[in-house]
Amino acid sequence: MAIQISPSILSADFAHLAQEAAAVADSADWLHVDVMDNHFVPNLTLGLPIVESLHKAAALPLDCHLMIEDPDRWAPAYAEAGAGSVTIHAEAAKSPVRTLREIRRLGARAGLALNPATPVEPYADLFGELDMLLVMSVDPGFGGQKFLDVVLPKIRRARQLIRSTDAAVWLQVDGGVSAETIERCAEAGADVFVAGSAVYGQEDPAAAVDALRAQAERAAG
């Protein structure tokens, strides 16, 4: 699996999202969209209308991460809005298998996210329903948080479980990913990296994506 970088627009300039998306269009693989509802997490960001508009304006496929209550109800709409990938939280979904299958039926990749304190082992039997497993390396809700090293063993276990099941599942890490942390994540087995301020907080976002990719590729061997 090739290394992929998904810059998070949570750290971008919301007044110029089309330009911010264009700034990484030739270097990144995805554009990460953090959807928060101020219920599942204590923050309110953006929703379906912005995703629909961004889908029309952005060259990159949208990687929508739903940090919301009742993702079973809302996730299919994000796939219909044009998202290339829709990730729901295990802690919020009441019918994850049905929802993941519906996301796939609508043409998007289906992802399952786990908070730092949520173990990966209980969800191994669902890997056949997933295209991506997202391991959160901060408690979700806000950008710019410090990476939690305690998740590194979980990333390793997740990679081992994915290999043992022969599932074609990408392993994404989100939270505090930077030049200082991406190599540890890649060594642990992650192959898709969400980076917010490490990209959009830099003078040249495209160059920052290239540098992060190079670091992860070296660490992954």
Secondary structure, 3 states (H helix, E strand, C coil): CCCEEEEEHHHCCHHHHHHHHHHCCCCCCCEEEEEEECCCCCCECCCHHHHHHHHHHCCCCEEEEEECCCHHHHHHHHHHCCCCEEEEECCCCCCHHHHHHHHHHCCCEEEEEECCCCCCHHHHHHHHHCCEEEEECCCCCCCCCCCCHHHHHHHHHHHHHHHHHCCCCEEEEECCCCCCCHHHHHHHCCCEEEECHHHHCCCCHHHHHHHHHHHHHHHHC
